[in-house]
């Protein structure tokens, strides 16, 4: 993997992490448990990050 590839991956991780933080701002654990779309979206973002 080249340095350029690593930078792309790290930028994607940062972008998806920021999106996950924005989605969960002001949300509670109960929101995560009851909002199926929020749960699926956050799960997918975490899968991509991981």
N, C-alpha and C positions, 0 to 999 in steps of 0.2 A: 504494500500500500504506500503510495507516495504521500508526501507532505500535503499536497493539494487535496488528496482524497480524505486525509485525516481532518483537514480544516472544514471540508464540506460536511463530514459526519458530525463534528463538534458544533457547527452552526445549526444543523438540523436538530440536534439534541437541545441546544439553547432555545431555539424557536419553539419546539414542541413543549418544552418545560414552561416557557413563558405563557403559552396558550393554556396549559393545564392550570397554572396559577390564576390566570384571568378568569377561567371558567369556574373556579372554586371560590373566588373572592365573594365573601358575604354568604356563602353556603354553609350549611351545617351537615353533620353526619346524617341526620334524618333526611335532608334533601338528597343526599347520595343514595340512601336506602329506598326512597320513594320515587325518585325521578329516573326512570329507566333510561331515557336519552342521555342525561348527564352521566349516569353510571357507565353506559356503553362508550360514550365519547371519551371520558377520562380513562377508562380501561384501555382503549385503543391507543391513546396518546402515550400511556405508560408502556405499552407493548412496543411501540415504535422507539421510545427512548431506550428501553432495555435491550 
